[in-house]
Amino acid sequence: MIEMDYETTLQGVRQWSLPMRVNFMQDMLSMISSEVTLPRQKRDTYSQALGLAASDDIIWTDEMVDLVIQEERMKKYGLGE
């Protein structure tokens, strides 16, 4: 294995063309990504779900919904059930 110090390597890389440096960088990132795993972020999904369900509105019952439907039918057709 050939060992070079960081500065010597960096000086050599600086002399390469831009496309060559970009390819080198992609290869380095590919090599590193296969060796490193990032920790997963923990999510507070319970609190998020509660926030989605939270509302200041009243909770409609089946009877309330039926009443609104009947009222709308009366407006539209003039009939009741």
Chimera marker file (.cmm) of the C-alpha trace (Angstrom):
<marker_set name="trace">
<marker id="1" x="0.000" y="0.000" z="0.000" r="1" g="1" b="0" radius="0.5"/>
<marker id="2" x="1.344" y="3.423" z="-0.954" r="1" g="1" b="0" radius="0.5"/>
<marker id="3" x="1.224" y="5.944" z="1.853" r="1" g="1" b="0" radius="0.5"/>
<marker id="4" x="1.158" y="9.662" z="1.118" r="1" g="1" b="0" radius="0.5"/>
<marker id="5" x="0.526" y="12.475" z="3.464" r="1" g="1" b="0" radius="0.5"/>
<marker id="6" x="-2.629" y="14.509" z="3.056" r="1" g="1" b="0" radius="0.5"/>
<marker id="7" x="-0.968" y="17.712" z="1.813" r="1" g="1" b="0" radius="0.5"/>
<marker id="8" x="1.038" y="15.913" z="-0.886" r="1" g="1" b="0" radius="0.5"/>
<marker id="9" x="-2.098" y="14.157" z="-2.098" r="1" g="1" b="0" radius="0.5"/>
<marker id="10" x="-4.098" y="17.389" z="-2.064" r="1" g="1" b="0" radius="0.5"/>
<marker id="11" x="-1.406" y="19.215" z="-4.050" r="1" g="1" b="0" radius="0.5"/>
<marker id="12" x="-1.478" y="16.463" z="-6.669" r="1" g="1" b="0" radius="0.5"/>
<marker id="13" x="-5.257" y="16.514" z="-6.914" r="1" g="1" b="0" radius="0.5"/>
<marker id="14" x="-5.263" y="20.308" z="-7.377" r="1" g="1" b="0" radius="0.5"/>
<marker id="15" x="-3.251" y="19.829" z="-10.573" r="1" g="1" b="0" radius="0.5"/>
<marker id="16" x="-5.908" y="17.604" z="-12.139" r="1" g="1" b="0" radius="0.5"/>
<marker id="17" x="-8.536" y="18.922" z="-14.541" r="1" g="1" b="0" radius="0.5"/>
<marker id="18" x="-11.955" y="19.816" z="-13.144" r="1" g="1" b="0" radius="0.5"/>
<marker id="19" x="-13.723" y="16.771" z="-14.656" r="1" g="1" b="0" radius="0.5"/>
<marker id="20" x="-11.056" y="14.499" z="-13.205" r="1" g="1" b="0" radius="0.5"/>
<marker id="21" x="-11.455" y="16.083" z="-9.738" r="1" g="1" b="0" radius="0.5"/>
<marker id="22" x="-15.239" y="15.719" z="-9.950" r="1" g="1" b="0" radius="0.5"/>
<marker id="23" x="-14.907" y="12.025" z="-10.857" r="1" g="1" b="0" radius="0.5"/>
<marker id="24" x="-12.438" y="11.552" z="-8.024" r="1" g="1" b="0" radius="0.5"/>
<marker id="25" x="-14.831" y="13.235" z="-5.595" r="1" g="1" b="0" radius="0.5"/>
<marker id="26" x="-17.705" y="11.011" z="-6.734" r="1" g="1" b="0" radius="0.5"/>
<marker id="27" x="-15.543" y="7.929" z="-6.252" r="1" g="1" b="0" radius="0.5"/>
<marker id="28" x="-14.509" y="9.106" z="-2.781" r="1" g="1" b="0" radius="0.5"/>
<marker id="29" x="-18.096" y="9.809" z="-1.730" r="1" g="1" b="0" radius="0.5"/>
<marker id="30" x="-19.205" y="6.441" z="-3.066" r="1" g="1" b="0" radius="0.5"/>
<marker id="31" x="-16.449" y="4.701" z="-1.113" r="1" g="1" b="0" radius="0.5"/>
<marker id="32" x="-17.263" y="6.589" z="2.074" r="1" g="1" b="0" radius="0.5"/>
<marker id="33" x="-21.028" y="6.079" z="1.819" r="1" g="1" b="0" radius="0.5"/>
<marker id="34" x="-20.555" y="2.314" z="1.705" r="1" g="1" b="0" radius="0.5"/>
<marker id="35" x="-18.545" y="2.482" z="4.943" r="1" g="1" b="0" radius="0.5"/>
<marker id="36" x="-20.648" y="4.918" z="6.949" r="1" g="1" b="0" radius="0.5"/>
<marker id="37" x="-24.224" y="4.599" z="8.098" r="1" g="1" b="0" radius="0.5"/>
<marker id="38" x="-25.977" y="7.661" z="9.401" r="1" g="1" b="0" radius="0.5"/>
<marker id="39" x="-28.172" y="7.345" z="12.479" r="1" g="1" b="0" radius="0.5"/>
<marker id="40" x="-31.876" y="7.567" z="11.751" r="1" g="1" b="0" radius="0.5"/>
<marker id="41" x="-33.629" y="10.572" z="13.157" r="1" g="1" b="0" radius="0.5"/>
<marker id="42" x="-36.207" y="9.689" z="15.734" r="1" g="1" b="0" radius="0.5"/>
<marker id="43" x="-39.579" y="11.187" z="15.036" r="1" g="1" b="0" radius="0.5"/>
<marker id="44" x="-42.177" y="12.061" z="17.573" r="1" g="1" b="0" radius="0.5"/>
<marker id="45" x="-45.020" y="10.672" z="15.482" r="1" g="1" b="0" radius="0.5"/>
<marker id="46" x="-47.378" y="10.319" z="18.434" r="1" g="1" b="0" radius="0.5"/>
<marker id="47" x="-47.289" y="14.060" z="19.138" r="1" g="1" b="0" radius="0.5"/>
<marker id="48" x="-47.592" y="14.815" z="15.443" r="1" g="1" b="0" radius="0.5"/>
<marker id="49" x="-50.654" y="12.576" z="15.149" r="1" g="1" b="0" radius="0.5"/>
<marker id="50" x="-52.259" y="14.239" z="18.137" r="1" g="1" b="0" radius="0.5"/>
<marker id="51" x="-51.583" y="17.612" z="16.574" r="1" g="1" b="0" radius="0.5"/>
<marker id="52" x="-53.281" y="16.561" z="13.356" r="1" g="1" b="0" radius="0.5"/>
<marker id="53" x="-56.318" y="15.285" z="15.222" r="1" g="1" b="0" radius="0.5"/>
<marker id="54" x="-56.549" y="18.298" z="17.520" r="1" g="1" b="0" radius="0.5"/>
<marker id="55" x="-59.306" y="20.721" z="16.708" r="1" g="1" b="0" radius="0.5"/>
<marker id="56" x="-61.370" y="23.382" z="18.413" r="1" g="1" b="0" radius="0.5"/>
<marker id="57" x="-64.372" y="22.376" z="16.320" r="1" g="1" b="0" radius="0.5"/>
<marker id="58" x="-67.168" y="20.292" z="17.753" r="1" g="1" b="0" radius="0.5"/>
<marker id="59" x="-67.196" y="16.585" z="17.034" r="1" g="1" b="0" radius="0.5"/>
<marker id="60" x="-70.132" y="15.826" z="14.806" r="1" g="1" b="0" radius="0.5"/>
<marker id="61" x="-72.388" y="12.973" z="15.826" r="1" g="1" b="0" radius="0.5"/>
<marker id="62" x="-74.303" y="10.807" z="13.365" r="1" g="1" b="0" radius="0.5"/>
<marker id="63" x="-77.513" y="12.548" z="14.395" r="1" g="1" b="0" radius="0.5"/>
<marker id="64" x="-76.048" y="15.983" z="13.654" r="1" g="1" b="0" radius="0.5"/>
<marker id="65" x="-74.899" y="14.843" z="10.203" r="1" g="1" b="0" radius="0.5"/>
<marker id="66" x="-78.326" y="13.341" z="9.452" r="1" g="1" b="0" radius="0.5"/>
<marker id="67" x="-80.005" y="16.596" z="10.478" r="1" g="1" b="0" radius="0.5"/>
<marker id="68" x="-77.794" y="18.660" z="8.168" r="1" g="1" b="0" radius="0.5"/>
<marker id="69" x="-78.474" y="16.266" z="5.295" r="1" g="1" b="0" radius="0.5"/>
<marker id="70" x="-82.223" y="16.514" z="5.869" r="1" g="1" b="0" radius="0.5"/>
<marker id="71" x="-82.039" y="20.320" z="6.005" r="1" g="1" b="0" radius="0.5"/>
<marker id="72" x="-80.082" y="20.462" z="2.743" r="1" g="1" b="0" radius="0.5"/>
<marker id="73" x="-82.603" y="18.138" z="1.076" r="1" g="1" b="0" radius="0.5"/>
<marker id="74" x="-85.402" y="20.403" z="2.225" r="1" g="1" b="0" radius="0.5"/>
<marker id="75" x="-83.646" y="23.404" z="0.706" r="1" g="1" b="0" radius="0.5"/>
<marker id="76" x="-82.973" y="21.618" z="-2.574" r="1" g="1" b="0" radius="0.5"/>
<marker id="77" x="-86.124" y="19.574" z="-3.103" r="1" g="1" b="0" radius="0.5"/>
<marker id="78" x="-88.617" y="20.941" z="-0.608" r="1" g="1" b="0" radius="0.5"/>
<marker id="79" x="-89.180" y="17.413" z="0.701" r="1" g="1" b="0" radius="0.5"/>
<marker id="80" x="-88.436" y="15.694" z="3.946" r="1" g="1" b="0" radius="0.5"/>
<marker id="81" x="-88.107" y="12.070" z="4.812" r="1" g="1" b="0" radius="0.5"/>
<link id1="1" id2="2" r="1" g="1" b="0" radius="0.2"/>
<link id1="2" id2="3" r="1" g="1" b="0" radius="0.2"/>
<link id1="3" id2="4" r="1" g="1" b="0" radius="0.2"/>
<link id1="4" id2="5" r="1" g="1" b="0" radius="0.2"/>
<link id1="5" id2="6" r="1" g="1" b="0" radius="0.2"/>
<link id1="6" id2="7" r="1" g="1" b="0" radius="0.2"/>
<link id1="7" id2="8" r="1" g="1" b="0" radius="0.2"/>
<link id1="8" id2="9" r="1" g="1" b="0" radius="0.2"/>
<link id1="9" id2="10" r="1" g="1" b="0" radius="0.2"/>
<link id1="10" id2="11" r="1" g="1" b="0" radius="0.2"/>
<link id1="11" id2="12" r="1" g="1" b="0" radius="0.2"/>
<link id1="12" id2="13" r="1" g="1" b="0" radius="0.2"/>
<link id1="13" id2="14" r="1" g="1" b="0" radius="0.2"/>
<link id1="14" id2="15" r="1" g="1" b="0" radius="0.2"/>
<link id1="15" id2="16" r="1" g="1" b="0" radius="0.2"/>
<link id1="16" id2="17" r="1" g="1" b="0" radius="0.2"/>
<link id1="17" id2="18" r="1" g="1" b="0" radius="0.2"/>
<link id1="18" id2="19" r="1" g="1" b="0" radius="0.2"/>
<link id1="19" id2="20" r="1" g="1" b="0" radius="0.2"/>
<link id1="20" id2="21" r="1" g="1" b="0" radius="0.2"/>
<link id1="21" id2="22" r="1" g="1" b="0" radius="0.2"/>
<link id1="22" id2="23" r="1" g="1" b="0" radius="0.2"/>
<link id1="23" id2="24" r="1" g="1" b="0" radius="0.2"/>
<link id1="24" id2="25" r="1" g="1" b="0" radius="0.2"/>
<link id1="25" id2="26" r="1" g="1" b="0" radius="0.2"/>
<link id1="26" id2="27" r="1" g="1" b="0" radius="0.2"/>
<link id1="27" id2="28" r="1" g="1" b="0" radius="0.2"/>
<link id1="28" id2="29" r="1" g="1" b="0" radius="0.2"/>
<link id1="29" id2="30" r="1" g="1" b="0" radius="0.2"/>
<link id1="30" id2="31" r="1" g="1" b="0" radius="0.2"/>
<link id1="31" id2="32" r="1" g="1" b="0" radius="0.2"/>
<link id1="32" id2="33" r="1" g="1" b="0" radius="0.2"/>
<link id1="33" id2="34" r="1" g="1" b="0" radius="0.2"/>
<link id1="34" id2="35" r="1" g="1" b="0" radius="0.2"/>
<link id1="35" id2="36" r="1" g="1" b="0" radius="0.2"/>
<link id1="36" id2="37" r="1" g="1" b="0" radius="0.2"/>
<link id1="37" id2="38" r="1" g="1" b="0" radius="0.2"/>
<link id1="38" id2="39" r="1" g="1" b="0" radius="0.2"/>
<link id1="39" id2="40" r="1" g="1" b="0" radius="0.2"/>
<link id1="40" id2="41" r="1" g="1" b="0" radius="0.2"/>
<link id1="41" id2="42" r="1" g="1" b="0" radius="0.2"/>
<link id1="42" id2="43" r="1" g="1" b="0" radius="0.2"/>
<link id1="43" id2="44" r="1" g="1" b="0" radius="0.2"/>
<link id1="44" id2="45" r="1" g="1" b="0" radius="0.2"/>
<link id1="45" id2="46" r="1" g="1" b="0" radius="0.2"/>
<link id1="46" id2="47" r="1" g="1" b="0" radius="0.2"/>
<link id1="47" id2="48" r="1" g="1" b="0" radius="0.2"/>
<link id1="48" id2="49" r="1" g="1" b="0" radius="0.2"/>
<link id1="49" id2="50" r="1" g="1" b="0" radius="0.2"/>
<link id1="50" id2="51" r="1" g="1" b="0" radius="0.2"/>
<link id1="51" id2="52" r="1" g="1" b="0" radius="0.2"/>
<link id1="52" id2="53" r="1" g="1" b="0" radius="0.2"/>
<link id1="53" id2="54" r="1" g="1" b="0" radius="0.2"/>
<link id1="54" id2="55" r="1" g="1" b="0" radius="0.2"/>
<link id1="55" id2="56" r="1" g="1" b="0" radius="0.2"/>
<link id1="56" id2="57" r="1" g="1" b="0" radius="0.2"/>
<link id1="57" id2="58" r="1" g="1" b="0" radius="0.2"/>
<link id1="58" id2="59" r="1" g="1" b="0" radius="0.2"/>
<link id1="59" id2="60" r="1" g="1" b="0" radius="0.2"/>
<link id1="60" id2="61" r="1" g="1" b="0" radius="0.2"/>
<link id1="61" id2="62" r="1" g="1" b="0" radius="0.2"/>
<link id1="62" id2="63" r="1" g="1" b="0" radius="0.2"/>
<link id1="63" id2="64" r="1" g="1" b="0" radius="0.2"/>
<link id1="64" id2="65" r="1" g="1" b="0" radius="0.2"/>
<link id1="65" id2="66" r="1" g="1" b="0" radius="0.2"/>
<link id1="66" id2="67" r="1" g="1" b="0" radius="0.2"/>
<link id1="67" id2="68" r="1" g="1" b="0" radius="0.2"/>
<link id1="68" id2="69" r="1" g="1" b="0" radius="0.2"/>
<link id1="69" id2="70" r="1" g="1" b="0" radius="0.2"/>
<link id1="70" id2="71" r="1" g="1" b="0" radius="0.2"/>
<link id1="71" id2="72" r="1" g="1" b="0" radius="0.2"/>
<link id1="72" id2="73" r="1" g="1" b="0" radius="0.2"/>
<link id1="73" id2="74" r="1" g="1" b="0" radius="0.2"/>
<link id1="74" id2="75" r="1" g="1" b="0" radius="0.2"/>
<link id1="75" id2="76" r="1" g="1" b="0" radius="0.2"/>
<link id1="76" id2="77" r="1" g="1" b="0" radius="0.2"/>
<link id1="77" id2="78" r="1" g="1" b="0" radius="0.2"/>
<link id1="78" id2="79" r="1" g="1" b="0" radius="0.2"/>
<link id1="79" id2="80" r="1" g="1" b="0" radius="0.2"/>
<link id1="80" id2="81" r="1" g="1" b="0" radius="0.2"/>
</marker_set>
